[in-house]
């Protein structure tokens, strides 16, 4: 069943322009077409316990419905191979409540918007109970937790979605519940033209923020000043919010992968890793640049940067429609390992160290001391979104992904190795080079989309050394005015 479901979802046609109710309906139809008779139950995100906290819809629920309000659910019943009912359960209109939360679309509104029947979310438990009593199997899009096929006695450890089905199975022991999240996620890997347009806009806004940060940054500033400028540029140009916690890491913080405290004063000899992304109408960008606080890369900073940029370029050369995605990673790693060996940070491109000692000593590549993450990931409704090549291994049209090699020379990196005779020997050989390049972290991350014409680099923020230094040489008079043409181009989508 799952195989049929996945293939049906992948047949959803790309649609021009903004995502429409027709596109959401096509996604639902493709999902249901791959299911046996029963009920599809898709659960949206729950409202925060305090209404002044931000709410974000579950990505897969949004992908199927385009609905952003909390506490919603979709139930589609299929019988005899045909859909017999499609119902959205939503929060009802309650003017007294909407004083606090803002207006809701309500039951009547959802029917007008989607053409599906609308019912109050309060009725969902009764409807699910009725379906379970009738022996209707359920295919679920939601967080069912670790055990989708059996109720857990540790209810407090179960997600709200899982608890819904735990209660149903406690009452109806024969109920069959099948998670279909993976099929929806695989379909999400192939973006429609409307989705690619929104990703482009998120990336365009992110590139503007990078340019602002490069022009504004100077020694003595605090990381949070640059963070504030970046996020101001996001919102000023129409972004919803950052798509993840903004990373502005200077000096030693440049070597921490997901550093986001952003509260250190920037020194004149620091490099700064800025890993940032705007979210536009729910779609994420993710672009990283590394720049010198002084405005000019030192010889040591330049040497590390050039290796990372060369590794990214090697991956880009392998990024072709129909090619194996693994080639991008293999090529990038080979360049990183060779470069680290030239700098004396590893003994040779193929050198190893004892990453586990004891009864079962295990060897790991030395380059992994400085490069410990993957080459890239999909982008879309999540900043780490499902990507087609995760499932197929092949680069294909409709993809959107990042390439982000990096090198991070942590001051105490050699102390992270387990104590062994071999590792003491390695540390003695590498210590001088680590001292030379310590506290230099470099990551370069770009965003790409794939069409029938090829793989396109879309995050065109300055990334070559001379480009970055040129932007940083100029005077800065404050944030640029909003570009109305850029914002208006996407208004209403």
ZAMARGU-4260 file (C-alpha; in steps of 0.2 Angstrom, whole numbers, plus 5000, padded with zeros to 4 digits):
<rodrens>
0) 5000/5000/5000 | 5014/5012/5005 | 5023/5010/4988 | 5007/5013/4978 | 5004/5029/4989
5) 5021/5036/4986 | 5020/5034/4968 | 5003/5042/4967 | 5009/5057/4977 | 5023/5060/4965
10) 5011/5061/4951 | 5004/5078/4957 | 5007/5090/4943 | 5017/5106/4946 | 5006/5121/4946
15) 5010/5138/4940 | 5010/5154/4951 | 5005/5154/4969 | 4999/5138/4978 | 4980/5137/4976
20) 4966/5127/4983 | 4967/5117/4967 | 4985/5112/4971 | 4981/5107/4989 | 4966/5097/4983
25) 4977/5088/4970 | 4989/5083/4984 | 4975/5076/4995 | 4968/5067/4980 | 4985/5059/4976
30) 4987/5054/4994 | 4970/5046/4995 | 4972/5037/4978 | 4986/5027/4985 | 4977/5021/5001
35) 4965/5007/5003 | 4948/5010/5009 | 4947/5018/5026 | 4950/5035/5033 | 4964/5047/5031
40) 4966/5057/5047 | 4979/5072/5046 | 4981/5081/5062 | 4987/5100/5062 | 4998/5107/5076
45) 4990/5111/5093 | 4988/5128/5100 | 5001/5134/5112 | 4996/5133/5130 | 4998/5152/5131
50) 4989/5162/5117 | 5003/5175/5116 | 5016/5162/5111 | 5019/5160/5092 | 5010/5146/5083
55) 5017/5137/5068 | 5007/5124/5058 | 5014/5106/5055 | 5022/5106/5039 | 5014/5090/5032
60) 4997/5096/5037 | 5000/5113/5029 | 5006/5104/5013 | 4990/5095/5012 | 4978/5109/5017
65) 4986/5126/5016 | 4977/5129/5033 | 4987/5139/5046 | 4976/5139/5061 | 4979/5128/5076
70) 4969/5113/5082 | 4963/5108/5065 | 4961/5091/5057 | 4957/5083/5040 | 4947/5067/5039
75) 4944/5059/5022 | 4934/5043/5020 | 4936/5031/5006 | 4924/5017/5002 | 4923/5006/4987
80) 4938/5015/4980 | 4929/5031/4980 | 4930/5046/4992 | 4913/5048/5000 | 4917/5062/5012
85) 4931/5075/5015 | 4929/5086/5031 | 4940/5099/5039 | 4938/5100/5058 | 4942/5118/5064
90) 4941/5130/5078 | 4923/5138/5078 | 4921/5157/5077 | 4920/5163/5095 | 4921/5182/5095
95) 4925/5183/5114 | 4940/5171/5111 | 4945/5180/5095 | 4948/5196/5106 | 4964/5187/5112
100) 4969/5176/5097 | 4962/5186/5082 | 4949/5181/5070 | 4946/5163/5065 | 4940/5156/5048
105) 4928/5145/5057 | 4917/5131/5051 | 4908/5141/5037 | 4924/5149/5031 | 4933/5133/5028
110) 4919/5127/5018 | 4919/5142/5007 | 4938/5142/5005 | 4941/5123/5002 | 4924/5116/4996
115) 4926/5103/5009 | 4913/5101/5023 | 4918/5110/5039 | 4914/5105/5057 | 4919/5111/5074
120) 4935/5103/5081 | 4926/5098/5096 | 4917/5085/5086 | 4933/5076/5080 | 4934/5064/5095
125) 4916/5058/5092 | 4918/5056/5073 | 4934/5046/5075 | 4926/5035/5089 | 4912/5032/5077
130) 4924/5027/5063 | 4934/5016/5074 | 4918/5007/5081 | 4913/5003/5063 | 4930/4995/5060
135) 4936/5008/5048 | 4956/5007/5047 | 4965/5024/5048 | 4980/5031/5039 | 4987/5045/5049
140) 4998/5060/5045 | 5004/5066/5062 | 5016/5063/5076 | 5012/5045/5082 | 5028/5044/5093
145) 5039/5028/5094 | 5025/5015/5094 | 5012/5018/5080 | 5005/5001/5082 | 5002/4999/5101
150) 4997/5010/5115 | 5010/5015/5128 | 5008/5014/5146 | 5019/5030/5148 | 5005/5042/5142
155) 5015/5057/5149 | 5029/5053/5136 | 5017/5052/5121 | 5013/5066/5109 | 4996/5074/5109
160) 4993/5066/5092 | 4998/5049/5098 | 4987/5050/5113 | 4972/5053/5102 | 4975/5036/5094
165) 4980/5028/5111 | 4963/5032/5117 | 4954/5025/5102 | 4964/5009/5103 | 4960/5007/5121
170) 4942/5007/5117 | 4943/4998/5100 | 4957/4985/5101 | 4955/4979/5083 | 4957/4997/5076
175) 4971/4997/5063 | 4982/5013/5063 | 4995/5015/5049 | 5006/5031/5049 | 5008/5038/5031
180) 5020/5052/5036 | 5034/5046/5025 | 5024/5045/5009 | 5019/5064/5012 | 5037/5068/5016
185) 5043/5060/5000 | 5030/5069/4990 | 5036/5086/4999 | 5053/5083/4991 | 5047/5087/4974
190) 5042/5105/4974 | 5029/5113/4963 | 5033/5129/4953 | 5023/5139/4966 | 5034/5132/4980
195) 5050/5135/4971 | 5044/5153/4969 | 5042/5155/4987 | 5058/5147/4991 | 5066/5159/4979
200) 5058/5174/4988 | 5064/5168/5005 | 5082/5166/4998 | 5081/5183/4990 | 5077/5191/5006
205) 5091/5181/5015 | 5103/5187/5002 | 5098/5205/5006 | 5101/5202/5024 | 5119/5195/5021
210) 5123/5210/5011 | 5117/5222/5025 | 5127/5212/5038 | 5143/5212/5028 | 5142/5231/5025
215) 5138/5235/5043 | 5150/5224/5052 | 5165/5231/5061 | 5176/5226/5075 | 5169/5230/5092
220) 5151/5227/5088 | 5141/5213/5097 | 5135/5198/5088 | 5117/5203/5093 | 5118/5219/5083
225) 5121/5210/5067 | 5108/5197/5072 | 5095/5212/5075 | 5100/5219/5058 | 5098/5203/5049
230) 5081/5199/5057 | 5075/5217/5054 | 5080/5215/5035 | 5070/5199/5035 | 5054/5207/5041
235) 5056/5224/5032 | 5056/5214/5016 | 5041/5203/5019 | 5047/5188/5027 | 5037/5179/5041
240) 5051/5176/5053 | 5068/5168/5053 | 5067/5150/5047 | 5078/5145/5062 | 5088/5153/5076
245) 5100/5165/5068 | 5118/5161/5070 | 5131/5175/5071 | 5146/5167/5078 | 5163/5176/5080
250) 5180/5170/5084 | 5179/5154/5095 | 5160/5154/5092 | 5163/5152/5073 | 5168/5134/5077
255) 5152/5129/5086 | 5140/5122/5073 | 5123/5128/5079 | 5129/5143/5091 | 5115/5155/5092
260) 5117/5165/5109 | 5124/5179/5098 | 5130/5189/5113 | 5149/5191/5111 | 5159/5207/5106
265) 5168/5204/5090 | 5187/5206/5089 | 5197/5213/5075 | 5205/5197/5071 | 5189/5186/5071
270) 5180/5178/5057 | 5161/5178/5059 | 5150/5164/5053 | 5133/5170/5048 | 5121/5155/5045
275) 5104/5163/5042 | 5088/5160/5033 | 5071/5170/5031 | 5055/5161/5030 | 5043/5167/5017
280) 5025/5161/5018 | 5031/5146/5027 | 5045/5142/5015 | 5063/5142/5022 | 5080/5149/5015
285) 5097/5143/5023 | 5112/5153/5017 | 5129/5154/5026 | 5143/5166/5024 | 5159/5168/5033
290) 5168/5185/5034 | 5183/5194/5042 | 5179/5207/5056 | 5193/5217/5049 | 5186/5218/5032
295) 5201/5208/5025 | 5205/5189/5027 | 5222/5186/5036 | 5233/5173/5027 | 5227/5159/5039
300) 5209/5164/5037 | 5211/5165/5018 | 5219/5147/5018 | 5205/5139/5027 | 5192/5149/5017
305) 5199/5144/5000 | 5198/5125/5005 | 5180/5126/5010 | 5175/5136/4994 | 5185/5124/4983
310) 5175/5110/4992 | 5159/5118/4988 | 5164/5121/4970 | 5168/5103/4968 | 5151/5098/4974
315) 5143/5110/4962 | 5152/5103/4948 | 5144/5086/4952 | 5126/5094/4954 | 5118/5088/4938
320) 5100/5082/4934 | 5100/5063/4934 | 5117/5062/4943 | 5120/5053/4959 | 5119/5064/4974
325) 5133/5055/4983 | 5145/5061/4970 | 5143/5079/4977 | 5148/5073/4995 | 5162/5062/4989
330) 5170/5076/4979 | 5168/5089/4992 | 5175/5078/5006 | 5190/5073/4995 | 5194/5092/4993
335) 5192/5096/5011 | 5203/5081/5016 | 5217/5086/5004 | 5216/5104/5010 | 5217/5100/5028
340) 5233/5089/5025 | 5241/5103/5016 | 5239/5114/5031 | 5246/5101/5042 | 5229/5099/5052
345) 5229/5081/5047 | 5243/5069/5043 | 5236/5064/5026 | 5220/5064/5017 | 5216/5046/5022
350) 5224/5047/5039 | 5213/5041/5054 | 5213/5042/5073 | 5206/5031/5087 | 5188/5038/5089
355) 5184/5024/5101 | 5196/5014/5112 | 5194/4999/5124 | 5188/4982/5119 | 5183/4987/5102
360) 5195/5001/5095 | 5187/5010/5081 | 5196/5021/5068 | 5188/5037/5061 | 5195/5049/5047
365) 5206/5063/5054 | 5197/5076/5043 | 5181/5072/5054 | 5189/5082/5068 | 5186/5098/5058
370) 5171/5093/5047 | 5158/5084/5057 | 5142/5087/5048 | 5134/5083/5031 | 5136/5092/5015
375) 5118/5098/5013 | 5100/5095/5015 | 5083/5099/5007 | 5074/5116/5010 | 5056/5119/5009
380) 5042/5120/5022 | 5056/5116/5035 | 5073/5122/5035 | 5079/5103/5034 | 5065/5098/5022
385) 5063/5081/5014 | 5073/5080/4998 | 5070/5069/4983 | 5088/5062/4983 | 5085/5056/5001
390) 5074/5042/4994 | 5081/5040/4976 | 5099/5044/4978 | 5097/5055/4962 | 5096/5073/4958
395) 5080/5077/4950 | 5069/5092/4944 | 5058/5099/4958 | 5072/5098/4971 | 5078/5112/4982
400) 5093/5109/4993 | 5109/5117/5001 | 5127/5113/4999 | 5137/5118/5015 | 5155/5111/5017
405) 5164/5118/5032 | 5180/5118/5042 | 5180/5122/5061 | 5197/5123/5070 | 5192/5122/5088
410) 5206/5127/5100 | 5204/5111/5110 | 5200/5099/5096 | 5215/5088/5100 | 5208/5085/5118
415) 5192/5078/5110 | 5201/5063/5105 | 5200/5048/5117 | 5217/5045/5126 | 5227/5032/5117
420) 5245/5030/5112 | 5240/5032/5094 | 5230/5048/5097 | 5244/5055/5108 | 5256/5053/5093
425) 5243/5061/5082 | 5241/5076/5093 | 5259/5079/5094 | 5260/5080/5075 | 5245/5092/5073
430) 5247/5103/5088 | 5257/5117/5079 | 5245/5118/5065 | 5230/5119/5077 | 5238/5133/5086
435) 5241/5142/5070 | 5223/5140/5064 | 5214/5140/5080 | 5197/5148/5082 | 5194/5149/5063
440) 5178/5142/5058 | 5172/5143/5040 | 5156/5137/5033 | 5149/5142/5015 | 5131/5137/5012
445) 5121/5140/4996 | 5104/5136/4990 | 5100/5127/4974 | 5084/5123/4964 | 5083/5110/4951
450) 5072/5111/4935 | 5072/5102/4918 | 5085/5114/4913 | 5098/5110/4926 | 5104/5115/4944
455) 5103/5133/4948 | 5112/5142/4961 | 5099/5155/4968 | 5108/5162/4984 | 5119/5175/4976
460) 5126/5183/4991 | 5145/5188/4989 | 5155/5172/4992 | 5172/5174/4984 | 5185/5182/4994
465) 5187/5198/4984 | 5168/5200/4983 | 5166/5200/5002 | 5181/5211/5005 | 5174/5224/4992
470) 5157/5224/5001 | 5166/5227/5018 | 5176/5241/5011 | 5162/5252/5008 | 5154/5265/5020
475) 5138/5260/5028 | 5124/5273/5031 | 5111/5261/5039 | 5099/5248/5032 | 5094/5250/5014
480) 5076/5255/5010 | 5064/5242/5006 | 5064/5237/4988 | 5045/5239/4984 | 5047/5230/4967
485) 5054/5215/4976 | 5040/5214/4989 | 5026/5218/4977 | 5031/5205/4965 | 5026/5192/4978
490) 5012/5201/4986 | 4996/5190/4987 | 5004/5173/4985
</rodrens>
